[in-house]
Amino acid sequence: MQDHIEQYALELLRALTEQHPNIFAGAWVDPYMVALYAGMNPDGPYFAQAIDYLVSERALEWAEETRRVVGKPIYRITRRGLEMSVGT
């Protein structure tokens, strides 16, 4: 199951960089919307676990300054996240 979560997380990172080819470390990202646009299921059983995995791997950081934004949490992609997306 852990392998499936890791695979889903890496697919999500790849979709993010494909949708935003000029993305840079520190840019805000909305993984929920990225998943929707990529045809992934952000309401499925692995999405939250994949986000937790990416945060624990320091690929994404919660963008605290967006906490008042209504909707799904917003994150910042890190340099590590960009490196991980290239490796997929």
PyMOL Python script that loads the backbone (N, CA, C, O; Angstrom):
from pymol import cmd

cmd.read_pdbstr("""\
ATOM      1  N   MET A   1       0.832  -1.199   0.000  1.00  0.00           N
ATOM      2  CA  MET A   1       0.000   0.000   0.000  1.00  0.00           C
ATOM      3  C   MET A   1       0.865   1.248   0.000  1.00  0.00           C
ATOM      4  O   MET A   1       0.537   2.229  -0.666  1.00  0.00           O
ATOM      5  N   GLN A   2       1.984   1.221   0.751  1.00  0.00           N
ATOM      6  CA  GLN A   2       2.878   2.370   0.792  1.00  0.00           C
ATOM      7  C   GLN A   2       3.422   2.676  -0.598  1.00  0.00           C
ATOM      8  O   GLN A   2       3.567   3.842  -0.964  1.00  0.00           O
ATOM      9  N   ASP A   3       3.722   1.642  -1.371  1.00  0.00           N
ATOM     10  CA  ASP A   3       4.223   1.839  -2.736  1.00  0.00           C
ATOM     11  C   ASP A   3       3.183   2.562  -3.587  1.00  0.00           C
ATOM     12  O   ASP A   3       3.523   3.428  -4.393  1.00  0.00           O
ATOM     13  N   HIS A   4       1.910   2.200  -3.400  1.00  0.00           N
ATOM     14  CA  HIS A   4       0.847   2.845  -4.171  1.00  0.00           C
ATOM     15  C   HIS A   4       0.734   4.321  -3.803  1.00  0.00           C
ATOM     16  O   HIS A   4       0.530   5.164  -4.677  1.00  0.00           O
ATOM     17  N   ILE A   5       0.862   4.632  -2.545  1.00  0.00           N
ATOM     18  CA  ILE A   5       0.791   6.027  -2.093  1.00  0.00           C
ATOM     19  C   ILE A   5       1.964   6.819  -2.658  1.00  0.00           C
ATOM     20  O   ILE A   5       1.787   7.934  -3.149  1.00  0.00           O
ATOM     21  N   GLU A   6       3.154   6.245  -2.588  1.00  0.00           N
ATOM     22  CA  GLU A   6       4.342   6.921  -3.127  1.00  0.00           C
ATOM     23  C   GLU A   6       4.193   7.144  -4.635  1.00  0.00           C
ATOM     24  O   GLU A   6       4.516   8.220  -5.139  1.00  0.00           O
ATOM     25  N   GLN A   7       3.711   6.146  -5.342  1.00  0.00           N
ATOM     26  CA  GLN A   7       3.504   6.272  -6.786  1.00  0.00           C
ATOM     27  C   GLN A   7       2.485   7.375  -7.087  1.00  0.00           C
ATOM     28  O   GLN A   7       2.705   8.194  -7.979  1.00  0.00           O
ATOM     29  N   TYR A   8       1.394   7.399  -6.362  1.00  0.00           N
ATOM     30  CA  TYR A   8       0.357   8.427  -6.549  1.00  0.00           C
ATOM     31  C   TYR A   8       0.955   9.809  -6.293  1.00  0.00           C
ATOM     32  O   TYR A   8       0.704  10.751  -7.045  1.00  0.00           O
ATOM     33  N   ALA A   9       1.751   9.921  -5.221  1.00  0.00           N
ATOM     34  CA  ALA A   9       2.371  11.203  -4.867  1.00  0.00           C
ATOM     35  C   ALA A   9       3.301  11.680  -5.977  1.00  0.00           C
ATOM     36  O   ALA A   9       3.287  12.858  -6.332  1.00  0.00           O
ATOM     37  N   LEU A  10       4.095  10.790  -6.518  1.00  0.00           N
ATOM     38  CA  LEU A  10       5.021  11.167  -7.585  1.00  0.00           C
ATOM     39  C   LEU A  10       4.279  11.511  -8.872  1.00  0.00           C
ATOM     40  O   LEU A  10       4.707  12.396  -9.613  1.00  0.00           O
ATOM     41  N   GLU A  11       3.181  10.829  -9.145  1.00  0.00           N
ATOM     42  CA  GLU A  11       2.351  11.182 -10.302  1.00  0.00           C
ATOM     43  C   GLU A  11       1.752  12.575 -10.119  1.00  0.00           C
ATOM     44  O   GLU A  11       1.642  13.343 -11.075  1.00  0.00           O
ATOM     45  N   LEU A  12       1.371  12.887  -8.899  1.00  0.00           N
ATOM     46  CA  LEU A  12       0.823  14.209  -8.603  1.00  0.00           C
ATOM     47  C   LEU A  12       1.885  15.289  -8.824  1.00  0.00           C
ATOM     48  O   LEU A  12       1.590  16.335  -9.401  1.00  0.00           O
ATOM     49  N   LEU A  13       3.106  15.045  -8.374  1.00  0.00           N
ATOM     50  CA  LEU A  13       4.192  16.004  -8.606  1.00  0.00           C
ATOM     51  C   LEU A  13       4.459  16.175 -10.099  1.00  0.00           C
ATOM     52  O   LEU A  13       4.646  17.295 -10.574  1.00  0.00           O
ATOM     53  N   ARG A  14       4.477  15.076 -10.833  1.00  0.00           N
ATOM     54  CA  ARG A  14       4.712  15.148 -12.272  1.00  0.00           C
ATOM     55  C   ARG A  14       3.597  15.949 -12.956  1.00  0.00           C
ATOM     56  O   ARG A  14       3.870  16.764 -13.837  1.00  0.00           O
ATOM     57  N   ALA A  15       2.355  15.720 -12.555  1.00  0.00           N
ATOM     58  CA  ALA A  15       1.228  16.469 -13.128  1.00  0.00           C
ATOM     59  C   ALA A  15       1.364  17.950 -12.817  1.00  0.00           C
ATOM     60  O   ALA A  15       1.058  18.797 -13.656  1.00  0.00           O
ATOM     61  N   LEU A  16       1.817  18.257 -11.630  1.00  0.00           N
ATOM     62  CA  LEU A  16       1.980  19.653 -11.236  1.00  0.00           C
ATOM     63  C   LEU A  16       2.999  20.359 -12.128  1.00  0.00           C
ATOM     64  O   LEU A  16       2.753  21.469 -12.600  1.00  0.00           O
ATOM     65  N   THR A  17       4.139  19.717 -12.357  1.00  0.00           N
ATOM     66  CA  THR A  17       5.163  20.360 -13.180  1.00  0.00           C
ATOM     67  C   THR A  17       4.791  20.352 -14.661  1.00  0.00           C
ATOM     68  O   THR A  17       5.240  21.221 -15.409  1.00  0.00           O
ATOM     69  N   GLU A  18       3.980  19.388 -15.097  1.00  0.00           N
ATOM     70  CA  GLU A  18       3.506  19.401 -16.479  1.00  0.00           C
ATOM     71  C   GLU A  18       2.500  20.530 -16.696  1.00  0.00           C
ATOM     72  O   GLU A  18       2.512  21.180 -17.741  1.00  0.00           O
ATOM     73  N   GLN A  19       1.638  20.763 -15.721  1.00  0.00           N
ATOM     74  CA  GLN A  19       0.644  21.823 -15.831  1.00  0.00           C
ATOM     75  C   GLN A  19       1.254  23.207 -15.679  1.00  0.00           C
ATOM     76  O   GLN A  19       0.724  24.188 -16.202  1.00  0.00           O
ATOM     77  N   HIS A  20       2.357  23.283 -14.969  1.00  0.00           N
ATOM     78  CA  HIS A  20       3.024  24.563 -14.708  1.00  0.00           C
ATOM     79  C   HIS A  20       4.505  24.431 -15.065  1.00  0.00           C
ATOM     80  O   HIS A  20       5.345  24.315 -14.173  1.00  0.00           O
ATOM     81  N   PRO A  21       4.836  24.447 -16.364  1.00  0.00           N
ATOM     82  CA  PRO A  21       6.212  24.179 -16.781  1.00  0.00           C
ATOM     83  C   PRO A  21       7.230  25.208 -16.284  1.00  0.00           C
ATOM     84  O   PRO A  21       8.424  24.909 -16.238  1.00  0.00           O
ATOM     85  N   ASN A  22       6.795  26.391 -15.919  1.00  0.00           N
ATOM     86  CA  ASN A  22       7.711  27.427 -15.436  1.00  0.00           C
ATOM     87  C   ASN A  22       7.686  27.559 -13.919  1.00  0.00           C
ATOM     88  O   ASN A  22       8.089  28.590 -13.380  1.00  0.00           O
ATOM     89  N   ILE A  23       7.219  26.533 -13.234  1.00  0.00           N
ATOM     90  CA  ILE A  23       7.102  26.592 -11.778  1.00  0.00           C
ATOM     91  C   ILE A  23       8.490  26.692 -11.150  1.00  0.00           C
ATOM     92  O   ILE A  23       9.477  26.206 -11.703  1.00  0.00           O
ATOM     93  N   PHE A  24       8.540  27.320 -10.007  1.00  0.00           N
ATOM     94  CA  PHE A  24       9.805  27.527  -9.297  1.00  0.00           C
ATOM     95  C   PHE A  24       9.615  27.168  -7.831  1.00  0.00           C
ATOM     96  O   PHE A  24       8.496  27.172  -7.318  1.00  0.00           O
ATOM     97  N   ALA A  25      10.710  26.861  -7.172  1.00  0.00           N
ATOM     98  CA  ALA A  25      10.660  26.538  -5.740  1.00  0.00           C
ATOM     99  C   ALA A  25      10.088  27.731  -4.983  1.00  0.00           C
ATOM    100  O   ALA A  25      10.524  28.868  -5.164  1.00  0.00           O
ATOM    101  N   GLY A  26       9.116  27.452  -4.140  1.00  0.00           N
ATOM    102  CA  GLY A  26       8.446  28.490  -3.366  1.00  0.00           C
ATOM    103  C   GLY A  26       7.106  28.921  -3.931  1.00  0.00           C
ATOM    104  O   GLY A  26       6.362  29.648  -3.273  1.00  0.00           O
ATOM    105  N   ALA A  27       6.785  28.479  -5.151  1.00  0.00           N
ATOM    106  CA  ALA A  27       5.508  28.842  -5.780  1.00  0.00           C
ATOM    107  C   ALA A  27       4.362  28.132  -5.065  1.00  0.00           C
ATOM    108  O   ALA A  27       4.497  26.993  -4.618  1.00  0.00           O
ATOM    109  N   TRP A  28       3.227  28.832  -4.969  1.00  0.00           N
ATOM    110  CA  TRP A  28       2.036  28.225  -4.378  1.00  0.00           C
ATOM    111  C   TRP A  28       1.456  27.228  -5.362  1.00  0.00           C
ATOM    112  O   TRP A  28       1.456  27.455  -6.572  1.00  0.00           O
ATOM    113  N   VAL A  29       0.959  26.113  -4.826  1.00  0.00           N
ATOM    114  CA  VAL A  29       0.307  25.102  -5.645  1.00  0.00           C
ATOM    115  C   VAL A  29      -0.943  24.598  -4.924  1.00  0.00           C
ATOM    116  O   VAL A  29      -1.016  24.585  -3.695  1.00  0.00           O
ATOM    117  N   ASP A  30      -1.901  24.194  -5.714  1.00  0.00           N
ATOM    118  CA  ASP A  30      -3.138  23.620  -5.190  1.00  0.00           C
ATOM    119  C   ASP A  30      -3.215  22.171  -5.669  1.00  0.00           C
ATOM    120  O   ASP A  30      -3.754  21.905  -6.743  1.00  0.00           O
ATOM    121  N   PRO A  31      -2.682  21.231  -4.883  1.00  0.00           N
ATOM    122  CA  PRO A  31      -2.649  19.833  -5.319  1.00  0.00           C
ATOM    123  C   PRO A  31      -4.022  19.272  -5.669  1.00  0.00           C
ATOM    124  O   PRO A  31      -4.137  18.417  -6.547  1.00  0.00           O
ATOM    125  N   TYR A  32      -5.053  19.741  -4.995  1.00  0.00           N
ATOM    126  CA  TYR A  32      -6.401  19.251  -5.266  1.00  0.00           C
ATOM    127  C   TYR A  32      -6.791  19.560  -6.720  1.00  0.00           C
ATOM    128  O   TYR A  32      -7.268  18.686  -7.442  1.00  0.00           O
ATOM    129  N   MET A  33      -6.581  20.814  -7.135  1.00  0.00           N
ATOM    130  CA  MET A  33      -6.933  21.209  -8.502  1.00  0.00           C
ATOM    131  C   MET A  33      -6.018  20.542  -9.524  1.00  0.00           C
ATOM    132  O   MET A  33      -6.463  20.162 -10.607  1.00  0.00           O
ATOM    133  N   VAL A  34      -4.753  20.400  -9.181  1.00  0.00           N
ATOM    134  CA  VAL A  34      -3.819  19.706 -10.073  1.00  0.00           C
ATOM    135  C   VAL A  34      -4.319  18.283 -10.324  1.00  0.00           C
ATOM    136  O   VAL A  34      -4.336  17.816 -11.463  1.00  0.00           O
ATOM    137  N   ALA A  35      -4.720  17.604  -9.262  1.00  0.00           N
ATOM    138  CA  ALA A  35      -5.223  16.238  -9.394  1.00  0.00           C
ATOM    139  C   ALA A  35      -6.471  16.210 -10.282  1.00  0.00           C
ATOM    140  O   ALA A  35      -6.598  15.338 -11.141  1.00  0.00           O
ATOM    141  N   LEU A  36      -7.377  17.145 -10.083  1.00  0.00           N
ATOM    142  CA  LEU A  36      -8.587  17.195 -10.921  1.00  0.00           C
ATOM    143  C   LEU A  36      -8.229  17.352 -12.389  1.00  0.00           C
ATOM    144  O   LEU A  36      -8.711  16.597 -13.233  1.00  0.00           O
ATOM    145  N   TYR A  37      -7.385  18.330 -12.694  1.00  0.00           N
ATOM    146  CA  TYR A  37      -7.007  18.580 -14.083  1.00  0.00           C
ATOM    147  C   TYR A  37      -6.254  17.411 -14.708  1.00  0.00           C
ATOM    148  O   TYR A  37      -6.319  17.203 -15.919  1.00  0.00           O
ATOM    149  N   ALA A  38      -5.543  16.652 -13.888  1.00  0.00           N
ATOM    150  CA  ALA A  38      -4.768  15.517 -14.395  1.00  0.00           C
ATOM    151  C   ALA A  38      -5.599  14.246 -14.511  1.00  0.00           C
ATOM    152  O   ALA A  38      -5.092  13.211 -14.944  1.00  0.00           O
ATOM    153  N   GLY A  39      -6.871  14.317 -14.127  1.00  0.00           N
ATOM    154  CA  GLY A  39      -7.729  13.137 -14.203  1.00  0.00           C
ATOM    155  C   GLY A  39      -7.540  12.184 -13.042  1.00  0.00           C
ATOM    156  O   GLY A  39      -7.972  11.033 -13.096  1.00  0.00           O
ATOM    157  N   MET A  40      -6.893  12.667 -11.989  1.00  0.00           N
ATOM    158  CA  MET A  40      -6.711  11.858 -10.781  1.00  0.00           C
ATOM    159  C   MET A  40      -7.911  12.124  -9.866  1.00  0.00           C
ATOM    160  O   MET A  40      -8.650  13.085 -10.082  1.00  0.00           O
ATOM    161  N   ASN A  41      -8.105  11.307  -8.878  1.00  0.00           N
ATOM    162  CA  ASN A  41      -9.243  11.478  -7.983  1.00  0.00           C
ATOM    163  C   ASN A  41      -8.781  12.062  -6.645  1.00  0.00           C
ATOM    164  O   ASN A  41      -8.305  11.327  -5.780  1.00  0.00           O
ATOM    165  N   PRO A  42      -8.922  13.391  -6.470  1.00  0.00           N
ATOM    166  CA  PRO A  42      -8.496  13.998  -5.210  1.00  0.00           C
ATOM    167  C   PRO A  42      -9.415  13.676  -4.033  1.00  0.00           C
ATOM    168  O   PRO A  42      -9.094  13.991  -2.887  1.00  0.00           O
ATOM    169  N   ASP A  43     -10.538  13.058  -4.313  1.00  0.00           N
ATOM    170  CA  ASP A  43     -11.442  12.663  -3.232  1.00  0.00           C
ATOM    171  C   ASP A  43     -11.311  11.168  -2.933  1.00  0.00           C
ATOM    172  O   ASP A  43     -12.046  10.624  -2.109  1.00  0.00           O
ATOM    173  N   GLY A  44     -10.374  10.517  -3.606  1.00  0.00           N
ATOM    174  CA  GLY A  44     -10.149   9.088  -3.414  1.00  0.00           C
ATOM    175  C   GLY A  44      -9.344   8.800  -2.160  1.00  0.00           C
ATOM    176  O   GLY A  44      -8.926   9.717  -1.454  1.00  0.00           O
ATOM    177  N   PRO A  45      -9.133   7.533  -1.892  1.00  0.00           N
ATOM    178  CA  PRO A  45      -8.520   7.116  -0.624  1.00  0.00           C
ATOM    179  C   PRO A  45      -7.032   7.448  -0.494  1.00  0.00           C
ATOM    180  O   PRO A  45      -6.509   7.472   0.621  1.00  0.00           O
ATOM    181  N   TYR A  46      -6.345   7.703  -1.597  1.00  0.00           N
ATOM    182  CA  TYR A  46      -4.894   7.884  -1.512  1.00  0.00           C
ATOM    183  C   TYR A  46      -4.445   9.342  -1.542  1.00  0.00           C
ATOM    184  O   TYR A  46      -3.290   9.629  -1.226  1.00  0.00           O
ATOM    185  N   PHE A  47      -5.317  10.257  -1.911  1.00  0.00           N
ATOM    186  CA  PHE A  47      -4.904  11.650  -2.086  1.00  0.00           C
ATOM    187  C   PHE A  47      -4.334  12.246  -0.802  1.00  0.00           C
ATOM    188  O   PHE A  47      -3.221  12.772  -0.810  1.00  0.00           O
ATOM    189  N   ALA A  48      -5.072  12.173   0.293  1.00  0.00           N
ATOM    190  CA  ALA A  48      -4.596  12.767   1.555  1.00  0.00           C
ATOM    191  C   ALA A  48      -3.299  12.109   2.016  1.00  0.00           C
ATOM    192  O   ALA A  48      -2.405  12.781   2.530  1.00  0.00           O
ATOM    193  N   GLN A  49      -3.201  10.799   1.832  1.00  0.00           N
ATOM    194  CA  GLN A  49      -1.974  10.093   2.222  1.00  0.00           C
ATOM    195  C   GLN A  49      -0.808  10.505   1.322  1.00  0.00           C
ATOM    196  O   GLN A  49       0.329  10.600   1.784  1.00  0.00           O
ATOM    197  N   ALA A  50      -1.085  10.748   0.047  1.00  0.00           N
ATOM    198  CA  ALA A  50      -0.037  11.192  -0.874  1.00  0.00           C
ATOM    199  C   ALA A  50       0.456  12.584  -0.488  1.00  0.00           C
ATOM    200  O   ALA A  50       1.656  12.855  -0.542  1.00  0.00           O
ATOM    201  N   ILE A  51      -0.461  13.461  -0.103  1.00  0.00           N
ATOM    202  CA  ILE A  51      -0.058  14.804   0.339  1.00  0.00           C
ATOM    203  C   ILE A  51       0.781  14.692   1.605  1.00  0.00           C
ATOM    204  O   ILE A  51       1.816  15.348   1.722  1.00  0.00           O
ATOM    205  N   ASP A  52       0.348  13.875   2.544  1.00  0.00           N
ATOM    206  CA  ASP A  52       1.142  13.668   3.770  1.00  0.00           C
ATOM    207  C   ASP A  52       2.536  13.159   3.430  1.00  0.00           C
ATOM    208  O   ASP A  52       3.522  13.590   4.027  1.00  0.00           O
ATOM    209  N   TYR A  53       2.615  12.248   2.476  1.00  0.00           N
ATOM    210  CA  TYR A  53       3.907  11.715   2.039  1.00  0.00           C
ATOM    211  C   TYR A  53       4.777  12.839   1.472  1.00  0.00           C
ATOM    212  O   TYR A  53       5.951  12.947   1.823  1.00  0.00           O
ATOM    213  N   LEU A  54       4.210  13.677   0.596  1.00  0.00           N
ATOM    214  CA  LEU A  54       4.983  14.758  -0.017  1.00  0.00           C
ATOM    215  C   LEU A  54       5.441  15.779   1.016  1.00  0.00           C
ATOM    216  O   LEU A  54       6.540  16.324   0.906  1.00  0.00           O
ATOM    217  N   VAL A  55       4.611  16.038   2.010  1.00  0.00           N
ATOM    218  CA  VAL A  55       5.010  16.956   3.093  1.00  0.00           C
ATOM    219  C   VAL A  55       6.129  16.317   3.913  1.00  0.00           C
ATOM    220  O   VAL A  55       7.104  16.988   4.253  1.00  0.00           O
ATOM    221  N   SER A  56       6.002  15.035   4.234  1.00  0.00           N
ATOM    222  CA  SER A  56       7.032  14.373   5.035  1.00  0.00           C
ATOM    223  C   SER A  56       8.355  14.272   4.274  1.00  0.00           C
ATOM    224  O   SER A  56       9.421  14.248   4.889  1.00  0.00           O
ATOM    225  N   GLU A  57       8.292  14.213   2.940  1.00  0.00           N
ATOM    226  CA  GLU A  57       9.494  14.168   2.105  1.00  0.00           C
ATOM    227  C   GLU A  57      10.030  15.571   1.810  1.00  0.00           C
ATOM    228  O   GLU A  57      11.042  15.730   1.127  1.00  0.00           O
ATOM    229  N   ARG A  58       9.345  16.571   2.329  1.00  0.00           N
ATOM    230  CA  ARG A  58       9.709  17.986   2.133  1.00  0.00           C
ATOM    231  C   ARG A  58       9.631  18.410   0.670  1.00  0.00           C
ATOM    232  O   ARG A  58      10.376  19.283   0.225  1.00  0.00           O
ATOM    233  N   ALA A  59       8.729  17.788  -0.063  1.00  0.00           N
ATOM    234  CA  ALA A  59       8.477  18.175  -1.448  1.00  0.00           C
ATOM    235  C   ALA A  59       7.466  19.316  -1.506  1.00  0.00           C
ATOM    236  O   ALA A  59       7.509  20.163  -2.398  1.00  0.00           O
ATOM    237  N   LEU A  60       6.556  19.317  -0.534  1.00  0.00           N
ATOM    238  CA  LEU A  60       5.560  20.377  -0.381  1.00  0.00           C
ATOM    239  C   LEU A  60       5.592  20.889   1.049  1.00  0.00           C
ATOM    240  O   LEU A  60       5.887  20.149   1.988  1.00  0.00           O
ATOM    241  N   GLU A  61       5.280  22.178   1.195  1.00  0.00           N
ATOM    242  CA  GLU A  61       5.107  22.787   2.519  1.00  0.00           C
ATOM    243  C   GLU A  61       3.760  23.495   2.512  1.00  0.00           C
ATOM    244  O   GLU A  61       3.367  24.096   1.512  1.00  0.00           O
ATOM    245  N   TRP A  62       3.069  23.417   3.620  1.00  0.00           N
ATOM    246  CA  TRP A  62       1.808  24.150   3.717  1.00  0.00           C
ATOM    247  C   TRP A  62       2.114  25.633   3.698  1.00  0.00           C
ATOM    248  O   TRP A  62       2.977  26.097   4.443  1.00  0.00           O
ATOM    249  N   ALA A  63       1.421  26.380   2.857  1.00  0.00           N
ATOM    250  CA  ALA A  63       1.594  27.835   2.760  1.00  0.00           C
ATOM    251  C   ALA A  63       0.732  28.485   3.836  1.00  0.00           C
ATOM    252  O   ALA A  63      -0.442  28.781   3.613  1.00  0.00           O
ATOM    253  N   GLU A  64       1.324  28.701   4.997  1.00  0.00           N
ATOM    254  CA  GLU A  64       0.574  29.211   6.148  1.00  0.00           C
ATOM    255  C   GLU A  64      -0.133  30.531   5.856  1.00  0.00           C
ATOM    256  O   GLU A  64      -1.209  30.790   6.393  1.00  0.00           O
ATOM    257  N   GLU A  65       0.461  31.362   5.015  1.00  0.00           N
ATOM    258  CA  GLU A  65      -0.140  32.664   4.727  1.00  0.00           C
ATOM    259  C   GLU A  65      -1.449  32.549   3.965  1.00  0.00           C
ATOM    260  O   GLU A  65      -2.164  33.541   3.820  1.00  0.00           O
ATOM    261  N   THR A  66      -1.781  31.353   3.474  1.00  0.00           N
ATOM    262  CA  THR A  66      -3.037  31.154   2.744  1.00  0.00           C
ATOM    263  C   THR A  66      -4.124  30.543   3.620  1.00  0.00           C
ATOM    264  O   THR A  66      -5.193  30.187   3.123  1.00  0.00           O
ATOM    265  N   ARG A  67      -3.866  30.421   4.894  1.00  0.00           N
ATOM    266  CA  ARG A  67      -4.829  29.714   5.759  1.00  0.00           C
ATOM    267  C   ARG A  67      -6.211  30.340   5.767  1.00  0.00           C
ATOM    268  O   ARG A  67      -7.186  29.668   6.102  1.00  0.00           O
ATOM    269  N   ARG A  68      -6.317  31.606   5.407  1.00  0.00           N
ATOM    270  CA  ARG A  68      -7.628  32.268   5.375  1.00  0.00           C
ATOM    271  C   ARG A  68      -8.333  32.110   4.035  1.00  0.00           C
ATOM    272  O   ARG A  68      -9.482  32.525   3.879  1.00  0.00           O
ATOM    273  N   VAL A  69      -7.652  31.515   3.080  1.00  0.00           N
ATOM    274  CA  VAL A  69      -8.251  31.277   1.776  1.00  0.00           C
ATOM    275  C   VAL A  69      -9.290  30.172   1.921  1.00  0.00           C
ATOM    276  O   VAL A  69      -9.028  29.128   2.519  1.00  0.00           O
ATOM    277  N   VAL A  70     -10.449  30.414   1.376  1.00  0.00           N
ATOM    278  CA  VAL A  70     -11.522  29.419   1.452  1.00  0.00           C
ATOM    279  C   VAL A  70     -11.221  28.302   0.458  1.00  0.00           C
ATOM    280  O   VAL A  70     -10.778  28.556  -0.661  1.00  0.00           O
ATOM    281  N   GLY A  71     -11.462  27.086   0.871  1.00  0.00           N
ATOM    282  CA  GLY A  71     -11.265  25.950  -0.019  1.00  0.00           C
ATOM    283  C   GLY A  71     -10.209  25.005   0.508  1.00  0.00           C
ATOM    284  O   GLY A  71      -9.953  24.930   1.710  1.00  0.00           O
ATOM    285  N   LYS A  72      -9.610  24.293  -0.411  1.00  0.00           N
ATOM    286  CA  LYS A  72      -8.602  23.291  -0.067  1.00  0.00           C
ATOM    287  C   LYS A  72      -7.296  23.977   0.321  1.00  0.00           C
ATOM    288  O   LYS A  72      -7.046  25.111  -0.088  1.00  0.00           O
ATOM    289  N   PRO A  73      -6.463  23.298   1.107  1.00  0.00           N
ATOM    290  CA  PRO A  73      -5.180  23.882   1.505  1.00  0.00           C
ATOM    291  C   PRO A  73      -4.277  24.171   0.306  1.00  0.00           C
ATOM    292  O   PRO A  73      -4.273  23.447  -0.690  1.00  0.00           O
ATOM    293  N   ILE A  74      -3.524  25.243   0.437  1.00  0.00           N
ATOM    294  CA  ILE A  74      -2.557  25.640  -0.571  1.00  0.00           C
ATOM    295  C   ILE A  74      -1.169  25.317  -0.020  1.00  0.00           C
ATOM    296  O   ILE A  74      -0.909  25.489   1.171  1.00  0.00           O
ATOM    297  N   TYR A  75      -0.298  24.856  -0.882  1.00  0.00           N
ATOM    298  CA  TYR A  75       1.056  24.469  -0.495  1.00  0.00           C
ATOM    299  C   TYR A  75       2.064  25.252  -1.319  1.00  0.00           C
ATOM    300  O   TYR A  75       1.713  25.885  -2.315  1.00  0.00           O
ATOM    301  N   ARG A  76       3.314  25.201  -0.895  1.00  0.00           N
ATOM    302  CA  ARG A  76       4.437  25.683  -1.684  1.00  0.00           C
ATOM    303  C   ARG A  76       5.235  24.464  -2.126  1.00  0.00           C
ATOM    304  O   ARG A  76       5.477  23.550  -1.337  1.00  0.00           O
ATOM    305  N   ILE A  77       5.637  24.458  -3.382  1.00  0.00           N
ATOM    306  CA  ILE A  77       6.519  23.389  -3.836  1.00  0.00           C
ATOM    307  C   ILE A  77       7.949  23.781  -3.464  1.00  0.00           C
ATOM    308  O   ILE A  77       8.327  24.949  -3.559  1.00  0.00           O
ATOM    309  N   THR A  78       8.706  22.832  -3.058  1.00  0.00           N
ATOM    310  CA  THR A  78      10.087  23.090  -2.648  1.00  0.00           C
ATOM    311  C   THR A  78      11.046  22.658  -3.759  1.00  0.00           C
ATOM    312  O   THR A  78      10.650  22.021  -4.735  1.00  0.00           O
ATOM    313  N   ARG A  79      12.297  23.018  -3.583  1.00  0.00           N
ATOM    314  CA  ARG A  79      13.324  22.569  -4.529  1.00  0.00           C
ATOM    315  C   ARG A  79      13.347  21.035  -4.571  1.00  0.00           C
ATOM    316  O   ARG A  79      13.499  20.429  -5.633  1.00  0.00           O
ATOM    317  N   ARG A  80      13.195  20.432  -3.404  1.00  0.00           N
ATOM    318  CA  ARG A  80      13.159  18.958  -3.344  1.00  0.00           C
ATOM    319  C   ARG A  80      11.988  18.421  -4.160  1.00  0.00           C
ATOM    320  O   ARG A  80      12.136  17.424  -4.866  1.00  0.00           O
ATOM    321  N   GLY A  81      10.837  19.063  -4.074  1.00  0.00           N
ATOM    322  CA  GLY A  81       9.674  18.637  -4.857  1.00  0.00           C
ATOM    323  C   GLY A  81       9.934  18.723  -6.353  1.00  0.00           C
ATOM    324  O   GLY A  81       9.532  17.839  -7.110  1.00  0.00           O
ATOM    325  N   LEU A  82      10.606  19.786  -6.778  1.00  0.00           N
ATOM    326  CA  LEU A  82      10.956  19.914  -8.192  1.00  0.00           C
ATOM    327  C   LEU A  82      11.922  18.812  -8.607  1.00  0.00           C
ATOM    328  O   LEU A  82      11.788  18.235  -9.686  1.00  0.00           O
ATOM    329  N   GLU A  83      12.898  18.519  -7.746  1.00  0.00           N
ATOM    330  CA  GLU A  83      13.862  17.447  -8.044  1.00  0.00           C
ATOM    331  C   GLU A  83      13.150  16.094  -8.114  1.00  0.00           C
ATOM    332  O   GLU A  83      13.431  15.284  -8.997  1.00  0.00           O
ATOM    333  N   MET A  84      12.228  15.856  -7.179  1.00  0.00           N
ATOM    334  CA  MET A  84      11.502  14.583  -7.181  1.00  0.00           C
ATOM    335  C   MET A  84      10.640  14.445  -8.432  1.00  0.00           C
ATOM    336  O   MET A  84      10.493  13.338  -8.949  1.00  0.00           O
ATOM    337  N   SER A  85      10.073  15.532  -8.927  1.00  0.00           N
ATOM    338  CA  SER A  85       9.204  15.452 -10.104  1.00  0.00           C
ATOM    339  C   SER A  85      10.012  15.116 -11.354  1.00  0.00           C
ATOM    340  O   SER A  85       9.483  14.494 -12.276  1.00  0.00           O
ATOM    341  N   VAL A  86      11.259  15.508 -11.400  1.00  0.00           N
ATOM    342  CA  VAL A  86      12.118  15.198 -12.541  1.00  0.00           C
ATOM    343  C   VAL A  86      12.504  13.731 -12.531  1.00  0.00           C
ATOM    344  O   VAL A  86      12.690  13.116 -13.581  1.00  0.00           O
ATOM    345  N   GLY A  87      12.623  13.176 -11.329  1.00  0.00           N
ATOM    346  CA  GLY A  87      13.022  11.778 -11.197  1.00  0.00           C
ATOM    347  C   GLY A  87      11.927  10.783 -11.506  1.00  0.00           C
ATOM    348  O   GLY A  87      12.186   9.580 -11.513  1.00  0.00           O
ATOM    349  N   THR A  88      10.706  11.241 -11.763  1.00  0.00           N
ATOM    350  CA  THR A  88       9.597  10.321 -12.021  1.00  0.00           C
ATOM    351  C   THR A  88       9.488   9.972 -13.472  1.00  0.00           C
ATOM    352  O   THR A  88       8.604   9.207 -13.858  1.00  0.00           O
TER     353      THR A  88
END
""", "prot")
cmd.dss("prot")
cmd.show_as("cartoon", "prot")
cmd.util.cbc("prot")
cmd.orient("prot")
